[in-house]
């Protein structure tokens, strides 16, 4: 009897089992130290769904017992399933910025992970790098033409969780102070022709 190898899963995930029984019948029965449920407790390749109590405990032991073996002794094997809580990920609020500005990001990753990585749906880049939770995003040309880009913060070194930030771009204003001028020293006024639009 072989219940398989120990597993590590994230909270909310199921356990895919692959037991083996080397008896004539090849039959077995799954049981649990917790109170989760099996898709079928007699299917060697069953799926186990952890309960809330299993998840809170952070670990559950699953047992595979040989059955229909006549006068032979019962053989039992087990696997330990560790259940990792999911981290908290917050990418911050959506933003609207000028097309010639950068997006200031304020990402948070906490719990079972404190590290993360930023991803972009566009062609901009992150500074100092994509692994800095408080990075700045420098928009690319395609981003500003599209008028919008989606930035995704995902956790690393633990269970995968993510959050998104939508950055909208407005047209940057055009400012023109006019042409340079040369005036006489005794001239006390300068005619200015500034222009702002956008």
BELQUI-V726687 format. One record per helix or strand. SS is the DSSP state (H for helix, E for strand). FROM is the first residue (numbers start at 1). TO is the last residue. Records with the same first field share a line. If there is no record, write none. Layout:
SS = FROM-TO + FROM-TO
This chain:
E = 2-2 + 7-10 + 14-16 + 20-20 + 27-32 + 37-38 + 47-49 + 59-67 + 76-84 + 88-90 + 95-98 + 102-104 + 108-110 + 115-120 + 125-127 + 136-138 + 148-156 + 162-170 + 174-176 + 195-197
H = 52-57 + 141-146
